[in-house]
Amino acid sequence: MILVTTAGKVGSEAVRLLRERDVPVRVLVRDLAKVTALADAGAEVARGDLDVPASIDDAMAGVSAVVLVSPAVPVQELNVVDSAARAGVGHVVKATSKASSDSPIARRRWQAEIEAGLAATGIPHTLLRSNAYMQNVLALAPAIAKTDSFGSAAGGGRCGLVDARDVAAVAAKIAADPAGHAGQAYWLSGPDPLSNYDVAAVLSTLLARTITYRELTFEENKDAMIAAGVPAPIAEMNAQAFSLTAQGDAEWVTGDVPALLGRPARSFSQFAADYAAAFS
Ligand SMILES: NC(=O)c1ccc[n+]([C@@H]2O[C@H](COP(=O)([O-])OP(=O)(O)OC[C@H]3O[C@@H](n4cnc5c(N)ncnc54)[C@H](OP(=O)(O)O)[C@@H]3O)[C@@H](O)[C@H]2O)c1
């Protein structure tokens, strides 16, 4: 049995892919109503909360591998790690990013703290260090649909955007067959380093109307996200990440997705076509 915490962008797709291959999988969620399709596909659903260790222990029964993916709040993910250690779980696949204990971005320091806690347990594990998800662009879709434009503090910086569905495919594959992946860290990206001018060009072609990209300052970007409903601390971390992208921080692509999946990583054009309805 594989346990997937939680059912966000990566977790829900990992569960779907595991069920497609008939692998027994359980998904831990707060709200059962959000995973009816996964339950219909044969996934076990465990109602739980990452802040409540007993609920995680309940979900951990009989589990051989865990896909650990959540908003990466240290106390929450370390609750999962501790529960996995108590249960003698054989492998953890941890979704992470460019973690670093001295990063200016709190989320990257949190990831470093979680990775250290996971390593300290001695549980065999694999780190998936993903570049920014293409799905982040979906947060801009309402503005794009309304104004034919979007803005960011990323300037003209390029980013090896990866489709979260490819991250999920890698997580599912390793969790189902961890042999050879213990102690590995994979750097997951899409095939192309793209600037937001490139993103605007792809969307313009797809939607057959001109989508314009505007460069924003850090403060403008943070305030725009807060106005769109993003909690202020998260808006701050996102705007910091975009500002680093402007300086080349995300301009990396690797061959890890194709090497692990045996097929090309999805391109941004493919992603945009699949989600076209969101931008219309
Ligand atoms: N986004 C990126 O560009 C990017 C890039 C690289 C790495 N990452 C990493 O990927 C991870 C996030 O993955 P994701 O984007 O797939 O996540 P996501 O879509 O934001 O989903 C997070 C899920 O966590 C659930 N959740 C939140 N608090 C919970 C709690 N206390 N108990 C149980 N469930 C809880 C949410 O459920 P509810 O529906 O109940 O709220 C939601 O389903 C993070 O580690 C992040 O650093 C992200």
The ligand as a Tripos MOL2 file, in Angstrom:
@<TRIPOS>MOLECULE
LIG
   48    52     1     0     0
SMALL
NO_CHARGES

@<TRIPOS>ATOM
      1 N1          4.2580   25.1180   -7.0750 N.am      1 LIG1
      2 C1          5.4950   25.0140   -7.5250 C.2       1 LIG1
      3 O1          5.8750   25.6670   -8.4860 O.2       1 LIG1
      4 C2          6.4570   24.0870   -6.8590 C.ar      1 LIG1
      5 C3          7.7170   23.9050   -7.4320 C.ar      1 LIG1
      6 C4          8.6190   23.0360   -6.8160 C.ar      1 LIG1
      7 C5          8.2480   22.3570   -5.6670 C.ar      1 LIG1
      8 N2          7.0030   22.5610   -5.1450 N.ar      1 LIG1
      9 C6          6.6680   21.8570   -3.9200 C.3       1 LIG1
     10 O2          5.5370   21.0410   -4.1170 O.3       1 LIG1
     11 C7          4.8210   20.9320   -2.8790 C.3       1 LIG1
     12 C8          3.3860   21.3820   -3.0880 C.3       1 LIG1
     13 O3          2.8130   20.5080   -3.9900 O.3       1 LIG1
     14 P1          1.4720   20.8420   -4.7590 P.3       1 LIG1
     15 O4          1.6800   22.1130   -5.5200 O.co2     1 LIG1
     16 O5          1.0450   19.6250   -5.4500 O.co2     1 LIG1
     17 O6          0.5110   21.1710   -3.5640 O.3       1 LIG1
     18 P2         -0.8960   21.9050   -3.6410 P.3       1 LIG1
     19 O7         -1.5220   21.7250   -4.9790 O.co2     1 LIG1
     20 O8         -0.7120   23.2950   -3.0900 O.co2     1 LIG1
     21 O9         -1.7360   21.0370   -2.6240 O.3       1 LIG1
     22 C9         -1.5020   21.0580   -1.2610 C.3       1 LIG1
     23 C10        -2.5140   20.1300   -0.6370 C.3       1 LIG1
     24 O10        -2.2130   20.0740    0.7700 O.3       1 LIG1
     25 C11        -3.4340   19.9530    1.4340 C.3       1 LIG1
     26 N3         -3.2750   20.3820    2.8240 N.ar      1 LIG1
     27 C12        -2.9030   21.6020    3.2570 C.ar      1 LIG1
     28 N4         -2.8380   21.6150    4.5980 N.ar      1 LIG1
     29 C13        -3.1850   20.3640    5.0130 C.ar      1 LIG1
     30 C14        -3.3080   19.7450    6.2750 C.ar      1 LIG1
     31 N5         -3.0660   20.4090    7.4260 N.pl3     1 LIG1
     32 N6         -3.6780   18.4420    6.3270 N.ar      1 LIG1
     33 C15        -3.9380   17.7470    5.1870 C.ar      1 LIG1
     34 N7         -3.8350   18.2910    3.9630 N.ar      1 LIG1
     35 C16        -3.4610   19.5770    3.8740 C.ar      1 LIG1
     36 C17        -4.3990   20.8070    0.6660 C.3       1 LIG1
     37 O11        -5.6790   20.3170    0.9080 O.3       1 LIG1
     38 P3         -6.9910   21.2460    1.0740 P.3       1 LIG1
     39 O12        -7.6720   21.1360   -0.2590 O.co2     1 LIG1
     40 O13        -7.7170   20.5810    2.1870 O.co2     1 LIG1
     41 O14        -6.5280   22.6410    1.4000 O.co2     1 LIG1
     42 C18        -3.9530   20.5520   -0.7780 C.3       1 LIG1
     43 O15        -4.6620   19.4850   -1.3490 O.3       1 LIG1
     44 C19         5.5740   21.7900   -1.8740 C.3       1 LIG1
     45 O16         6.5030   20.9920   -1.2080 O.3       1 LIG1
     46 C20         6.2570   22.7800   -2.7970 C.3       1 LIG1
     47 O17         7.3710   23.4110   -2.1950 O.3       1 LIG1
     48 C21         6.1010   23.3850   -5.7110 C.ar      1 LIG1
@<TRIPOS>BOND
     1     1     2 1
     2     2     3 2
     3     2     4 1
     4     4     5 ar
     5     4    48 ar
     6     5     6 ar
     7     6     7 ar
     8     7     8 ar
     9     8     9 1
    10     8    48 ar
    11     9    10 1
    12     9    46 1
    13    10    11 1
    14    11    12 1
    15    11    44 1
    16    12    13 1
    17    13    14 1
    18    14    15 2
    19    14    16 1
    20    14    17 1
    21    17    18 1
    22    18    19 2
    23    18    20 1
    24    18    21 1
    25    21    22 1
    26    22    23 1
    27    23    24 1
    28    23    42 1
    29    24    25 1
    30    25    26 1
    31    25    36 1
    32    26    27 ar
    33    26    35 ar
    34    27    28 ar
    35    28    29 ar
    36    29    30 ar
    37    29    35 ar
    38    30    31 1
    39    30    32 ar
    40    32    33 ar
    41    33    34 ar
    42    34    35 ar
    43    36    37 1
    44    36    42 1
    45    37    38 1
    46    38    39 2
    47    38    40 1
    48    38    41 1
    49    42    43 1
    50    44    45 1
    51    44    46 1
    52    46    47 1
@<TRIPOS>SUBSTRUCTURE
     1 LIG1         1 GROUP 0 **** ****
